[in-house]
Amino acid sequence: MDCYYTHVSETRPSIDVQMARIRRGAAEIVVETELRGKLERSARTGSPLLVKLGLDPTAPDLHLGHTVVLQKLRDFQDLGHQIVIVIGDFTGMIGDPSGRSETRKPLTWEEIRANAETYRAQLGKVLAHLTLAQMLQREDFANRYASGRPISLHELLYPLAQGYDSVALRCDVELGGTDQTFNLLVGRDLQRAHGQEPQVALTVPILEGLDGVQKMSKSLGNFVGITEPPAEMYGKLMSVSDDLMFRYFELVTRVSEEEIRELKKLHPMEAKKRLAATVTAMYHGEAGGSEGEAHFSRVVQGKEIPEKIEEVKLATPFEGLSIVKVIVGSGLVATNSEGRRLILQGAVEVDGTRLSDVNQPLQTGREYLIRVGKRRFKRVKLEPRSE
């Protein structure tokens, strides 16, 4: 388990100002009166609250979905409180069963540690006693139990492992997504059982991905990674729907509520450009935001070819390769099924010609300019494979 603490500011605003900042973007605070009492005691004694966030490094790299709760943690940090990030190795190997209909495939120690290193490197971009019956009250566990699907013992132990971290740290507040409510409340129960004052459980909404339907997830391909290049990040954010745009403003930016009200008066395209530029600048600086906007205007709106295009060489058999294998092999798409879908949708061009045949062969020995969607370009050279 890795624990990260941060510097504590000596200056704290009034209780009302703190509560207003904390409420923004929060889904639920259990219990709000307890939180206010803790803040008042903190003001009297001069001791900051200890605010915990647990992260399981089950996949490499952070995306905007992760930053919703990280931004809330940043709120507590800015308000002068001590924040603690626990990157769990044991809980990560188990995998949080919240919201899952099947047992998650366990990760190895090596996979967890490698993912933890990427989390550690990227966090700086955002932050300066139960019985089996009680466990089965969880809706996701109860549904699986009722339908006869297996629940592994290590999954039942997961909330206890997470909750005991709160006991060991003597947490005042713990943060998590709305899918973490049960686990956070377990921490309260364990603290009471150990004679401690229970932590406040504060949950934030789950951010929808670019599709506007499912939770943002790397495995679903509907994500915006916080380390993606400025042009890619800006372009992805410009694809967010008009309806979802202001939810992104609220949950992943520091734009004030007053500014958001003013942005709602603008044309959706102008407001969306502000969203894309703001988020891109958060992770790449103002220059990155400008770079992303310029690339979008030139390549997507102006339909020009980018000045810099990555070149890829693929070892190819004498008879050539199908377009699907080429775009997968060059990294333009992740899977054969995604490649076939995009070709059938007319989203793939080779040397300026839109393709519709998923079996279209490309010849060995030639170089092709391939475009997938509006933003992805690569020059791909098919070199003869040595026998």
N, C-alpha and C positions, 0 to 999 in steps of 0.2 A: 504494500500500500504506500503510495506517495502522498504526502500532505504538503500543500503550499499555502503559506501565510503571506499577507501583504502588509505594507506600511499603513499605519493608522494615523489619520489626520486628527489634530488636536481641536479643530473647530467644528462645531455641530450646529446646524440651524435649529429653529424652534420645533417643538413637537408637531405642531400642525403642518409646518412645511415638510418635515420628514414623512409624516403620514401621507400627505398628498403625493409626494414623490414615489413612495412605496406602493401606493394603490394603483398608480398608472400602469396599465397593462397586466395587472394581477387578475387571475381568475378567481381565487379564493384565499382568504386568510383565516386560519384556524388557530387561535381565536383572536379576533381583531382587538378586543379589549385587553387581552393579555399582552399583545404586542405594544399597545400604547402604554401599558403599565411598565413594561420592560424599558421602553424609551424614556419614560419619566424617571425611572430609577437610574438609568444611565446618565441622564442630565444632572441628577442630584449628586451622584457619586463620582462623576467624571470618568467612569469605566465604560469602554465601548462594548456593544453587544458582540457576541461571537456568532457569526453567521456562516453556516456550512452549506456547501454544495458537493454532492457526490457524483462523480462521473465514471462510467464504465467504458474503458477503451475497447469497445467491441468492433470498431472499424477505424481505419486510418483517416486522418484529416477531419477538421471541423467544418460544418457548413452553417448557413444562416439560421437553420432550425435550432442548432445548439446555442446560438448567440442570444436567443430570446431570454433564456434563464441567466445567461452570462451578463446580459445588460442589466437585469434586475440585481444580480450580485454586485455589479458595478455601482448601482444606485446606493446600496448600503455602504460600499467603499467610499463613495463621494460624500456620504453623510457622516463619515468619520468613524465607522465601525470596523471591527476586525473580521475580515472574511477568510475563510479556510476552504480550499478546494481539495477534496479527497479523491484521488484517482485510484480506484480499487482494482487490485490485481485478482484477489480471490473472488470478489463479486463479479468482476469482469469475466473470469473463466466460467462462472455459473451462467451469467447472462440473465438480465432482468426479465422475468416471465410476464410482466405487466402487459395486458392487452393481446397476448399471443394465444393462438388456438392450439399450438403444438409446442413440444419441448424444443428449445433452441439448441442447435449443435454447439457443444462446448469448444472453446478455443484453447490452443496450447499456451503454455507459459511464455514461449518465445514470441508468439503472435501478440499476446497481450502487452508484453514489454515493448515491442516495436511500435505498437499503436500508442502506448502511453508516451513514448518519446515524441511522437508527432503532436499529441495533445499539449505536452509541456512546452514545446517550441511555439505553438500557435496561440496559447492562452494569452500571451502578452499583447496580441493584436486587439483584444477586447478589454483587458483589465490593466489598467495601470496597477414479558413472560406469556406466550400464547399456546393454546391447545390446538389440535388438528381441526377441531370444529370451528374455531375462530378463523383459522387460515382459510377454511373452505367457504367462509362468508364472502371472500373476494369473488366478484362476479366472474372474472375470467377463469379462476380455479373452479368455481361452482359449475360453470357451464361444461368445462372439460370433464369434471368428475361425473356429472349427470349423464353425459353422453358416452361415458366409458373410455374416454381418451386418457392416456397415462399422465400422471403428474409425478415427476421425479422428486425424490427426497431433497436433493440439493436445491430445487426450485422453492420448496416450502421453507428452506432455511434462508433463502435470499433476503427477505425483509428483516429477519433477525440479525443477519450479518450487517446490513446497512444501518439498522436501528442502533446496534451496539456502538457504532462509530460515534453516534450522538452522545451516548453515555460517556464514552472515553474522552470525548472532547468537551463535555459539559456545554453543549450548544444552547444558545438562546433562540436561534431561528434556523430552520432548514428550508432550502428552496428546492423546487422540482417542477416538472411538468404536471399537468392534470392527471396523466396516467400514473403518477408517482404518489398520489394522495394516500393510498393504503400504506405504502412503505414509510411515508413521513409520519403517519399517525402511530405506526408501530414504534417509532423512535420516541414519541411522547409517552407511550405506555411503558416502555423499558426504562425511561428516565424516572417515572413515578415509582416503578418497582425498585429502583436503586436509591430512592430518597431524594431525587433531584427535582427541581422545578421543571415542568415539561416545556419543551421547545415550542415555539410557534411554527406552524406548517404553512408556508406560503407557496401557492402553486401559480404557474403562468400557463397561458394557452399553448396548445400544440400548433406550430406554424404549418399551414398548408404549403405544399410544394408548388412548383411552377404550373402544374396542371390544375391547381385550384381545388382539388378534390382530396387527394391522399396526403398524409403526413410527409413532410419533406424528408427524403431518404436518398442516400447515394445509390442503394440497390434498385430504386425505382427510377433513377435517372432524372428526377424532378427537383434537383438540388442546385444551390449556388454555393460553391466552396469558397471559403474566405481567403484561400491562397491562389485562386484561379487568376489568370492574367486579366488586367483591366478591361481589355476589349471583350473578353468572354464574359466576365462578370456583368459589365454594363449591358451587353446584348441580351443576356439571359433575363435581367431585370426588366428590360423593355418588353419582354414577352408576358409579363404578369398581367392578368386581366384588370380591367378598370375597377371592377368590384373588389378585387383583392388588394389593389394597390395601397389603399389607405390603412389596411390592416398591417401591411409591411411597414408603412411609415410609423405606426404606433409601436410595433413590437421589435423592430430591428434597427431603428434610428433613434437619435437624440433630438429630433425635430420637435419643437414644443407643440402642445395641443392647440395653442392660438395660431401658430403657423400652419398647422394641418387644416384648420378651419378655413384659412385664407386660400390654401392650395386647392381645396374642394371647389372654389369658385372659378378656377382656371380650366382651360380645355384639358381633357384627360391626357393628351399627348404631352403637353407642357408639364403637367404635374408628374407624369411618369418619368420624363427626362430628369426632373429634379430628384426623384427617388433613386434612379439609376446612378446619377452623378454623386449623390450624397453617400450612398452605400459604398460605391467604388472608392470614393475618397477616404472613407473610414479605414479601409484596409490597404490602400495604395497611395494615400496622400492626394492633395489637390491636383498634382500633375497627372496622377493615374486617372482621376475622374475626368480630366480634360482629354486625356488620351483615349479613354473609352468612348467619350461622346464624339470625338472626331472620327474614330474608326466606324462607329455606328452610322454617322451621317454620310460618310464616304462610301462604305461598303454595303450597308443594308439599305439605306434610303437612296443613295446615289447609284447603287448596283455596280460600283467599281471593284476592280480586283485589288486586294491589299498590296502595299508596297513590299512587305516582307511575308513570304510564305515558306513554311517549313518544308524541307525536302527530305523525302524518305526513299530508301532503296529496299526493294523486296527481291529476295532470291526466288526465281520463277522457273517452273519446268518449261521445256521446249514448246509445248502446246499452249502456253499462256495460262492466265488465271481468270476466273469469272469476276465480274465487278463486285459481287458480294464479298468474295475472299480478299479482294484488293482493299476495299474500304475497311474491312475488319483488320487485316494484316497491317495496314498503315495507321491504325488507331483512330480513324475518323468515326467509327462506331464501335460499340463494345461487343456486340453479338451478331451472329448471322441473322437471327430473327429480326433484330432492329434494322439491319441493313436491308433485308428484303422488304420490310414494311415501308421504309423511307423511299426505296426505289419505286414501289407501287404507288406511293403518294406523289411521285414526281419531284421529290426533293433532292435528287442526285443528278449532277451534271458532270460530264467528262469533256474537257476542251470546249466548253460552252454549249454542248448538246445534252439536252435532258434525256435520261434513259428511262425505259419502262420495263425492259426485259431483265429479270433477276439473273438470268443465265448468260447475259452478254459477256463474251470473252474479251479480254484485253491482251494485246500481243507482247510477247517477250522481246526485250531489246528497245522498247519505246518508253518515252517519258510522257506522263499525262498530268494535266492540271485538273484536279478533282475538287468539286464543291459539294458539300452536304449541308442542306438547309441554307440559311442566309449568312451564316457566320463562319463555317468551318471550311478551310481551304488547305490543300496540300499538293505539292508536286511529287508525284510518285514515279520512280524509275524502276521498271521491271527488268532486273538483270538475270541473265541465264544462270541457272543453278549449276554449280560445279558437280560433276558426277564422281 
